[in-house]
Amino acid sequence: MDGLGIGGDGNSGIRAGEIGEKTDANSDSDVGANVTSSTMDNALMQKPDQAITVLTVFLQGVLSVFKSGMFVLKSGRFIELIRNLDMLAEKEHSAWRLENDWQQRIVSVYYFCCTSTGILYCTVPALVLLYTRYFREQTVFILPFEASFPYDTNQPLFYILSYIWCISFIIYAIHAIVAMDSLFCWFIFNISAHFRILQQKLTDVSVSPNASTDHAIFQQDITQTLFYHQRIIELSAEFDELYAPIVFVEISVSYLKLCFSAYNLINLDDISSLPVIAVGLVTITFQLCIYCFSGEKIKNASEQFANHIYLSFPWERVPPSLRRLLFVPIMRAQRPMHLTGFLFIVDHSLLVWIFKTTGSIIGFLSATKKENTNI
C-alpha cells in the first residue's frame, strides 16, 4: 500500500491533500462557469431588443446617405428631368396649380412629422439628464440614439461632444430625407398634372368646330395632343428609371423600420422613449404612404386617359382615318404607367401587403423573445 502512495506517511497525505484541493478547485471552476454561462445567456436575451433599437437608427442613416448619394451621383439627370417637366408645363392651367398646391401641403405635413421626430430625439435625453441631475442621486447620461465612441460618454465633456455629434447627424438625416422625398412628390404631382392637362386638351379638341367641318385641322390638333401624350410617357419612364433604386431602398428600409419601431413600441421598457417611438412610427408610416399612394396616383392618371379618349369623341362622326389614329393612344393608355422598385410595383396593394406582413414579423420577434426568456 505504501508503494502505491496510499499509506499513512507524509507523502501520501500531501498527495491526498493535493487531490482534494484539485477537486475543490474543479468544483469552484464548474460553479463559476455556470454563473458566467447564466450571465451570458441573460445578456444574449437582452441583446435582440438592443440590436433592434440600434438597427432602427442605423437603417435611417443608411437611407439618408443613400438618397443624398444617389442625388449627387445622378444630379445631371435629375436637373434635366426637372427642366423638361417644367418646360412642358402650362403653369397657368388650373390643373397645374391644383396639383402643386396639394404637393406643397403634403410636403409641409411631412416636414413637420420628420422635424417633430428629430426634435423629440434631441430633447428627450436632455430632459432625462436634467431630471436625474436635480431629482435623483445619480445623473443619467443618455444620448439621442445609441452609438459607440472611443471615449467614455459618461464624462460631461465627452458627453457634450457626443450629443452635438448626434444632433448634427439627426439634422442631416432629416434634411436629406425630406429633400429627396419632396422632390419625389414634385415629380409625381407634376406628371399627374400633365395627364390632367392632356385630358382637358383632348376635350377641347373633341368639342372644337373643326371636328365636324375641317378634318385636316382636326387631325393636326389630335396629332399635337398625341405628341404631348407621348412626351408625358417618355418623361414618366425616365422618372421611373431614375427613382427605381431609391424606391427599392426606401420601401425595403422603411418596411424594416416599421417592423422594428412597432416591436419597440409594444415591448417598451422605458416610458421616456414612448413619444420618440410613437412619432417616429407615424413618420415612417407617412413615408410609406407617400410612395405607395404616389405610385397609385400615376397608375390611375394614365389609365383614365384611355377612358377619356373613348368618351370624348362622337365616334359616329369621326372619319375612319382619324379613328385609326385614335386607336393607338387608346391601346397605349390601356397599359398603365407604374412606379417600380426593381422587384415590385409601388401602389396600394404593396402598402396593404406591408401592413399585413408587419404584424407577422412583430409576432415572430415577440415569440422569439418570449422563448428566450423562458429558457
C-alpha positions in Angstrom: 0.0 0.0 0.0 2.9 2.3 0.8 4.4 1.6 -2.6 1.2 2.8 -4.2 1.3 6.0 -2.2 -2.0 5.4 -0.4 -0.4 4.6 3.0 -0.3 6.8 6.1 3.1 8.6 5.5 3.5 12.2 4.9 3.9 12.0 1.2 0.7 10.1 0.9 -1.1 12.8 3.0 0.3 15.5 0.8 -0.8 13.8 -2.3 -4.3 13.2 -0.9 -4.5 16.9 0.1 -3.4 17.9 -3.4 -6.1 15.7 -4.9 -8.7 17.2 -2.5 -7.6 20.8 -3.4 -7.8 20.0 -7.1 -11.3 18.5 -6.6 -12.4 21.6 -4.8 -10.9 23.9 -7.4 -12.7 22.0 -10.2 -15.9 22.3 -8.3 -15.4 26.1 -7.9 -14.5 26.3 -11.5 -17.7 24.5 -12.6 -19.8 26.8 -10.4 -18.0 29.8 -11.9 -18.5 28.5 -15.4 -22.2 28.0 -14.7 -22.6 31.6 -13.3 -20.7 33.0 -16.3 -22.8 31.0 -18.7 -26.0 32.2 -17.0 -24.8 35.8 -17.2 -24.0 35.4 -20.9 -27.4 33.9 -21.5 -29.1 36.9 -19.8 -27.0 39.2 -21.9 -27.9 37.4 -25.1 -31.6 37.6 -24.1 -31.3 41.4 -23.8 -29.3 41.8 -27.0 -32.1 41.3 -29.5 -34.1 44.3 -28.2 -30.9 46.4 -28.1 -29.9 45.3 -31.6 -33.4 46.2 -32.9 -33.2 49.6 -31.4 -29.7 50.2 -32.9 -30.7 48.8 -36.3 -33.7 51.3 -36.5 -31.3 54.2 -36.2 -28.7 52.6 -38.4 -31.2 52.0 -41.2 -32.3 55.6 -41.1 -28.7 56.7 -41.5 -28.2 54.3 -44.4 -31.3 55.6 -46.1 -30.3 59.2 -45.7 -26.8 58.6 -47.0 -28.0 56.5 -49.9 -30.6 59.1 -51.0 -28.3 62.1 -50.9 -25.6 60.0 -52.6 -27.9 59.0 -55.4 -28.9 62.6 -56.0 -25.2 63.7 -56.2 -24.4 60.8 -58.5 -27.3 61.4 -60.9 -27.6 65.1 -60.4 -27.4 65.8 -64.1 -30.3 63.6 -65.0 -32.4 64.9 -62.1 -31.8 68.5 -63.3 -32.6 67.6 -66.9 -35.8 65.9 -65.9 -36.9 68.8 -63.8 -36.3 71.2 -66.7 -38.2 69.0 -69.2 -41.2 68.8 -66.9 -41.1 72.5 -66.2 -40.8 73.5 -69.8 -43.6 71.2 -70.9 -46.0 72.6 -68.2 -48.7 75.2 -68.7 -48.3 76.8 -65.4 -51.4 79.0 -65.7 -53.6 75.9 -66.1 -55.9 75.2 -63.2 -54.9 71.6 -63.0 -51.2 72.6 -62.7 -52.0 74.9 -59.8 -54.2 72.5 -58.1 -51.7 69.6 -58.2 -48.9 71.8 -57.0 -51.0 73.2 -54.1 -51.7 69.6 -52.9 -48.0 68.7 -53.3 -46.9 71.7 -51.1 -49.5 70.8 -48.4 -48.3 67.1 -48.2 -44.7 68.1 -48.1 -45.4 70.6 -45.3 -47.1 68.0 -43.2 -44.3 65.5 -43.9 -41.6 68.0 -43.0 -43.5 68.7 -39.7 -43.6 65.0 -38.9 -39.9 64.5 -39.6 -38.9 67.6 -37.7 -41.0 66.6 -34.7 -39.3 63.2 -34.6 -35.9 64.8 -34.7 -36.8 67.3 -32.0 -38.0 64.5 -29.7 -34.9 62.5 -30.4 -32.8 65.6 -29.4 -34.8 66.9 -26.4 -35.9 63.7 -24.5 -32.3 62.8 -23.5 -31.7 66.3 -22.3 -34.9 66.3 -20.2 -33.9 62.9 -18.7 -30.5 64.3 -17.9 -31.9 67.4 -16.1 -34.5 65.4 -14.2 -31.9 62.9 -12.9 -29.5 65.7 -12.2 -31.8 67.6 -9.9 -34.2 65.0 -8.6 -32.1 61.8 -8.4 -29.0 60.8 -6.7 -27.2 59.8 -9.8 -27.1 61.7 -13.1 -28.1 59.6 -16.2 -26.2 60.4 -19.4 -28.4 59.3 -22.3 -27.6 60.1 -26.0 -30.3 60.7 -28.6 -29.5 57.3 -30.0 -27.1 54.5 -29.1 -23.6 54.8 -30.7 -20.1 53.7 -29.9 -17.4 56.3 -29.2 -13.7 55.8 -28.5 -14.1 57.6 -25.1 -16.3 57.5 -22.0 -19.5 59.4 -22.7 -20.4 59.5 -19.0 -17.8 62.2 -18.7 -19.5 65.6 -19.1 -17.2 67.0 -21.8 -17.2 63.8 -23.9 -21.0 63.6 -23.4 -21.5 67.1 -24.7 -19.3 66.4 -27.8 -21.2 63.1 -28.4 -24.5 64.9 -28.0 -23.6 67.6 -30.5 -22.5 64.9 -33.0 -25.8 63.0 -32.6 -27.8 66.2 -33.2 -25.7 67.0 -36.3 -26.5 63.6 -37.7 -30.2 63.9 -36.9 -30.3 67.3 -38.7 -28.5 65.9 -41.7 -30.8 62.8 -41.8 -34.0 65.0 -41.6 -33.0 67.3 -44.4 -31.6 64.6 -46.7 -34.8 62.5 -46.4 -37.2 65.5 -46.7 -35.3 66.9 -49.7 -35.4 63.8 -51.8 -39.0 62.8 -50.8 -40.2 66.4 -51.5 -38.6 66.2 -55.0 -40.2 62.8 -55.4 -43.6 64.4 -54.6 -42.9 67.2 -57.0 -42.3 64.8 -59.9 -45.4 62.7 -59.1 -47.8 65.6 -58.9 -46.4 67.3 -61.9 -46.7 64.2 -64.0 -50.3 63.8 -62.7 -50.9 67.5 -63.7 -49.7 66.8 -67.2 -52.1 63.9 -67.5 -55.0 66.1 -66.4 -54.0 68.9 -68.8 -53.8 66.3 -71.5 -57.4 65.2 -70.8 -58.5 68.8 -71.0 -56.7 69.3 -74.3 -58.4 66.3 -75.7 -61.8 67.5 -74.6 -61.2 70.9 -76.2 -60.2 69.2 -79.5 -63.3 66.9 -79.5 -65.7 69.8 -79.0 -64.0 72.2 -81.4 -65.9 73.3 -84.5 -63.1 71.7 -86.7 -64.2 68.3 -85.5 -67.1 68.3 -87.9 -66.0 70.8 -90.6 -62.3 70.9 -91.2 -60.9 67.4 -90.9 -57.3 68.5 -91.7 -57.1 71.0 -88.8 -58.9 68.5 -86.6 -56.3 65.8 -87.5 -53.5 68.3 -86.8 -54.9 69.1 -83.3 -55.3 65.4 -82.5 -51.7 64.8 -83.6 -50.3 67.5 -81.4 -52.3 66.1 -78.4 -50.9 62.7 -79.1 -47.4 64.0 -79.3 -48.0 65.6 -75.9 -49.2 62.2 -74.6 -46.1 60.5 -75.9 -43.8 63.1 -74.3 -45.5 62.5 -70.9 -45.0 58.8 -71.3 -41.3 59.3 -72.1 -40.7 61.6 -69.1 -42.7 59.2 -66.8 -40.4 56.3 -67.9 -37.3 58.5 -67.3 -38.6 59.3 -63.8 -39.3 55.6 -63.0 -35.8 54.6 -64.2 -34.2 57.4 -62.2 -36.1 56.6 -59.0 -36.2 52.8 -59.2 -33.1 52.2 -56.9 -34.2 54.9 -54.5 -37.7 53.4 -54.3 -36.3 49.9 -53.8 -34.1 51.0 -50.9 -36.8 53.3 -49.5 -39.5 50.7 -49.4 -37.2 47.9 -48.1 -35.6 50.1 -45.3 -38.9 51.7 -44.3 -40.5 48.3 -44.1 -37.8 47.1 -41.7 -38.0 50.3 -39.7 -41.8 50.0 -39.4 -41.4 46.4 -38.0 -38.7 47.4 -35.6 -40.4 50.6 -34.4 -43.7 48.8 -33.8 -41.9 46.0 -32.0 -40.1 48.6 -29.8 -43.4 50.3 -29.0 -45.1 47.0 -28.0 -42.2 45.9 -25.8 -41.4 49.3 -24.4 -39.5 49.2 -21.1 -38.6 52.9 -20.7 -41.6 55.3 -20.8 -39.4 58.2 -21.7 -38.9 56.6 -25.2 -42.7 56.5 -25.8 -43.1 59.9 -27.6 -40.0 59.3 -29.7 -41.1 55.9 -30.9 -44.7 56.9 -31.4 -43.9 59.9 -33.5 -41.2 58.0 -35.4 -43.7 55.3 -36.2 -46.2 57.9 -37.6 -43.4 59.4 -39.7 -42.4 56.0 -41.2 -46.0 55.2 -42.0 -46.3 58.6 -43.7 -43.2 57.9 -45.7 -44.6 54.6 -47.0 -48.0 56.2 -47.7 -46.3 58.9 -49.8 -44.6 56.4 -52.0 -47.4 53.9 -52.4 -50.1 56.5 -52.9 -47.9 58.2 -55.5 -47.5 55.0 -57.4 -51.3 54.5 -57.4 -51.8 58.2 -58.5 -49.6 57.8 -61.6 -51.3 54.5 -62.5 -54.8 55.9 -62.2 -53.9 59.0 -64.1 -52.6 57.0 -67.0 -55.5 54.5 -67.0 -58.1 57.3 -67.0 -56.7 58.7 -70.2 -57.9 55.6 -72.2 -61.4 56.0 -71.0 -61.3 59.7 -71.6 -60.3 59.3 -75.2 -63.2 56.9 -75.8 -65.8 59.0 -74.1 -64.7 62.4 -75.5 -65.3 61.8 -79.3 -68.5 61.2 -81.2 -67.2 58.2 -82.9 -70.1 58.0 -85.4 -68.9 61.4 -86.9 -65.2 60.7 -86.7 -63.7 59.7 -90.1 -62.1 56.2 -90.4 -58.6 57.6 -90.8 -58.9 59.6 -87.5 -60.4 56.6 -85.8 -57.3 54.6 -86.6 -55.2 57.5 -85.4 -57.0 57.4 -82.0 -56.8 53.7 -81.6 -53.0 54.0 -81.0 -53.2 56.1 -77.8 -56.2 54.1 -76.6 -54.2 50.9 -76.8 -51.1 52.5 -75.3 -53.1 54.1 -72.4 -54.6 50.7 -71.5 -51.1 49.8 -70.3 -50.8 52.0 -67.2 -47.7 53.7 -66.1 -46.2 52.0 -63.0 -43.8 53.2 -60.3 -41.4 50.3 -59.8 -38.7 49.4 -57.3 -37.0 46.7 -59.4 -38.7 43.8 -57.7 -42.1 45.2 -57.0 -44.7 47.7 -58.2 -45.5 50.5 -55.8 -49.2 51.0 -55.3 -52.0 50.4 -52.8 -51.5 46.7 -52.9 -47.9 47.0 -51.8 -49.0 49.1 -48.8 -51.6 46.6 -47.7 -49.0 43.8 -48.0 -46.6 45.8 -45.9 -49.1 46.3 -43.1 -50.2 42.6 -43.2 -46.6 41.2 -43.0 -45.6 43.8 -40.4 -47.9 42.1 -37.9 -46.4 38.7 -38.7 -42.9 40.0 -38.2 -43.8 41.6 -34.9 -45.4 38.3 -33.8 -42.3 36.4 -34.7 -40.0 38.7 -32.9 -42.2 38.7 -29.8 -42.5 34.9 -29.8 -38.7 34.6 -30.1 -38.1 36.9 -27.2 -40.6 35.0 -25.1 -39.0 31.7 -25.9 -35.5 33.0 -25.0 -36.9 34.4 -21.7 -38.4 31.1 -20.8 -35.1 29.3 -21.4 
